């Protein structure tokens, strides 16, 4: 989401979660935990570091319960 603010990224994650929550399989509804990370401009963490941070945020979201989104 190039150019998106933290709030915009979180709102998109919530929209995504809401959209997939309507999908129900034989095992029950689908849920999504989402980890978000970002930087401002060209400065800041490398792409590798952003992935590490997003992965860490994902695990924090999973630990908090189903259908969570966390920004690192």
Buried (B, 14 or more C-beta within 10 A) or exposed (E): EEEEEEEEBBEBBBEEBEEEBEEEEEEEEBEBBBBBBBEEEEEEBEEEEBEBBBEBBBEBBBEEEEBBBBBB
